[in-house]
């Protein structure tokens, strides 16, 4: 999924919900894949061709973004986003993530085709809550979130959903480019790289699309910077909190309380960060979109999502800048990355001609 919303309703991009249905790779065997696969097929059976949607402005915009992703950026030509589904809510699925309480050790599920992944999706919230409760009984931190789109990596024709008609042009472009990137480049069991790359390409591609359509001096283009600056400030704050907690988790278990003392200190660090966040808010942000953070019950599973989606943003930005800020070339280089070719970062550097 690709629309990123501010706390307290945080929606993360991308592949997260893809795991819902790539259970289709197991041909709907087992209770989980049968239930989720059946729900997906129910949506697909209700899908109508995009041309039948009365909103001509929306349909024309989708077709143009798809063309831009294909022709200007060099992403895969897929039948995705050529159909439309009416849905009675503003999200598609609920996704469960989990982590150890005393370290950033991500809990993983395994699925055919996609391999090991750090999330599990459900079309019905009650299924996600049931899974979350099972994980809590394993003494794990758990987070349940909503996603608004997913990529099935070519297994099915991923449709648009009615709530997307309310998205801005930038948000639509970001979502479609992000998900099309997943359908173009995907490394099994490399969830962090897959998400980092899709998040980066989606963001950069959407910026280029808005610039091309409206111009660099337009209000639409200028608004991107305000939104992105706030997002960058929030991510930087979260990364600082992650670093502080990680230092705690890596420290020796001294004292009679051992692990329990660390867990107490963990809560103290989180609460202090939330107090500091409120105190520094007006200096950090231009909008009120992130004020809800100080009222959230933060845990490792929540923070771990930012490690998954945003940890690689700096090195990808660095490679992008060093290689000339040519996004189609950058994508072409990323297409050469293979599962057995070594670390994706090293492969991308070589493909861009940055190391020899």
N, C-alpha and C positions, 0 to 999 in steps of 0.2 A: 504494500500500500504506500501511497506517497503523500498524503497531505499531513503535514506535521502541525498539530495544534498545541497551544500552550497548556500548561497545567491549569486547573486540576484534571482536565480531560486531555490526556496526552495520547495522541495517535501517532504511531510510528510507521515509517515507510516500509514497504516492500514485500519481500519474500515471505514474511511472517505467515501470511495466510495461504501461501502457496502450498504449505505442508498440509493444509486441510485436505486438499484434493489430490495431491500427488500420491495419496493413498490409492488413487485410481490405478497407480502402477501395480498395486497389489490386487487389481481387479475386484476391488470392494470386498476383499476377504476380511473377515473379522468384524467385530461389532463396531469399533470406531470408524473404520474406513467405509463400512456399509452405511452407517448413519450419515456421515459427512458427505460421502459420495452421492447418496440419494438426495440429500438436501441440495447439493450443487446441481444435480441433474434437474431437480425441480425448477430451479432458477433458469437454467438453460432452456428448458422446455417452454418457459414463459417469454423468452427473449424474442423481440421483434427486430427486423432489419432497421438500421439507423435511419434509413430513408423514410420510414413510416412514422417517425417521431414528429409531432406537429411543430416543435420549436426549431425552425429553420436556422436561426442564428446559432443555436447550440450544435446542431448536426454539422453545419458548415465549419464551425470552429474545430470540432473533433476531426473531421476529415482533413483539415488543413494541418493540424498538429501531427496527425499520423503521416501525412506526406512529408512534413518537415523532418520528422524523426527518420524516415526512410531515405529521402533524397538528399537532405542537407547534412544529416549526421551520419548516415551510413548504417543505421540500425536495421535489424532484420525485418523483412516485409512479412507480416503475419496477418491473419484475419481477425486478430484481436481488436476490440473496440469498434466493431462494425454492427453490433447488435445492442439492444437496450432492454433493460428489465425494470419494471415498476416495483418498488419495494416500500414497505410502510415504516421504515426507520432510517436514520441517518448514518448507519454504519453497516458493514457487511458481516463481520464475524468478531468473536471474542477470542483473544489469544492469551495463552497461559505461558509464563516464563518463571523460572525458579533458579535460585542460587544458594550456595551454602551460607549460613548465617555469619560465620566468622572468617570468610574469605570470599574473593570474587571467583569462586569455582562454579562455573555455569552448569546447570543440569541440562542434559541432552536427551533427546528422543532419536530413534533411528527409524527411517522409512525407506522403502525401496526407491531406487533411482536417485533421490536427493541425498541419501546417506544420513549422517548425523546432523541434527538441527537443534537449536536452543529454544524452541517454542513449539506449542501444539495448539491448533486452532479448532474452534467449534462454531457452527452456525447459530446454535442456541446457547444463550448465556448460562443456562442451568447446567449444561455439560461442562462448560469451563469452570464453573464454581465447584462442581463435583471433583474435577481433576485437581483444582487448587487445594481442596480440603485433603485429598490423598497426599499431596506433596507436603502440606503443612504437618501432617502426621509423621513425615520422614524428617522432621526438624529442619525444614528448608524455609528460606524466605521466598515468598511467592508474589507475583504481580499478574493481574488480569487487566488487559487493555482491549480497546476496540481498534479494528483496522477497517479501512474503507475500500480496499482493493487488494487484489493478489494476482500473481502470475502463475499459471499452470504450466509454464515452460513449453507450450505448444501441444499439450495433451488435449486441451479443449480450447474453444474460441472464447476468450475472456470477454465478458460483456461490460457495458457501462450500466450504472445504476441511477435511478431517478434522482437521488439526492445530489448527484454530481452536477446537476443543472444549476445548482446554486454556487458552484465554485467560480473563482476568478479565472481569467485566462491564464495567468501565471500558474495557479494551482493545478488547472487541468493539464497544462503542458508538462509540469513537473511530474504529475502522476503518470501520464501516458509514457513519457520518455523513461522514467524510472522503471516502470513495469516492462516496457519493450526492451530495455537493457537486460533485464533478467531473462527474457526470452531469447536474447542474442548471445549473452555470455553468462555461463553458469558453471561453477566448479563444484561437484559433489563434495559434501562434508567440509566446505570452505565458507560457511555461513557469514563469518565476519567480513571476509574479503568481498563476497557477493553483495552484501548490504552496503559496505563502505563505497564500493564502486558505483552501485546503482544510485545511492544517495548523492554522490558527487556529480555523476553524469546527469541525473535528473535535474539537479539544481542549476548546473552550468547550462544545460540544454534549454531549460525553461527561460533562463535569462536571455540567451541568444534569440529565442523565439519572440519574446516580448520586444526585444530591441529591434528585430527585423520587422515586426508587424506595426509597432507604434512609434519607433524611433527612440534614440537615447535620451532625448530631452522631454519625452512624454511623461505625464503623471504616472501612467502605468509602470513605466520603467523605473522612475524615481522611487516609487513605493516599494520596489523590491529591496532597495538598500536599507530602508527603515526596518522592514520586517526581518531581513537577514542580519542586520546589526544587532537587533534584540535577540534573535535566535543564537547568534554567535556569543553574545554576552552570557546568555543562560547556559549554553553548553560549556563555556569556559568556567563558569561558577561550579557547575556539576562536576567537571573534570578535576577541579581543585578539591572538591569534597571527596571524590573517589581516591585521589592521591593521598589525602590525609587518612582516610580509612584504611587504604592499602598498607600504609606505613604501620598503622596499628596492627593489622592482621599479620604482617611479616615480623613483628617484634616477638621476642621470646615470651613464653608463657610463664612469667614470674609471679610470685605471690601465691598465697593459699587458694585464692579463687580461680586461678588459671583461666580457662576459657570463659567462665561466667563473668570474670572481671573485664575481659575484653568486650563482651557483649554489653555490659553496663557502660563502658567507656564509649563504645560505638554509638549508643543512643545519646550520650552526652555530646559527642562530636556532631551528630546530625542535628540535634536541637540547637546547638550553638550556631551552626551554619544557617539554620532557618532564621534565627534571630538576627544574625549578621546580614542575611539576605534582605530582610525587611528594612534594616537600618540603612543599607546602601542602595536600596531600590531606585530611588530617583536619580542617582548618579549613574546607574548601570543601564536603565531602560528608558525608551522614549514613549512606550505605551503602558497600559495597565494589564496587558495580557498575561503576565507571569506572576501576578500578585498571589495567586492561589497556592504557590509552592510552599509557603510557610505554614499552610494549614494541612498539608498532605502528610500521611503516615509513610515516611520514606523507609525503604529497606534495600538490601543488596540486589534483589531481583529488579527493582526499578532502576537503580543506578547502573546495573550491568547492561541494560538496554543501550545506554549512552556509550558504553565501551564497545558494544557491538556495532552500532550504526555510525558513530562519529569519531572513533579513535583514529581512524586512518585519514581523516579529512586533511590534516596538515601535510602528510607525505604525498597524497594525491595532488593537492594544490601545488606543492613544491615541484613535482614532476611536470605538472601541467604548465607552470610558469617557465620552467627551465627548457621545456620542449617547444616553446613558442606560442602557447595558448591557442592551439589549433585543435578544436574539439573533435572534428571528424578524424584527424590524424591520430589523436589520442585514443579514440574508440577503435580505430583500425589496429593500433598497436595492442590494445587490450584483447582483441579477438584472437591474437596469436598465443595467448596464455593457455597452457594445458595443465591438466591435473598432475601429470608426472614430470613436468618441466622444472620443478623446484619452486621456491617461494614466489608467489605472484608478484611481489614488489620487484624482485630481482629480474624476473622475466619482463616486466613492463619497462623497467629501466633500459634493458638491452634492446627491446623492440623499438624504443624511442631514440635509440642511439646515444644514450646518456652515459653508458659504460661499455667497455670493449673487452 
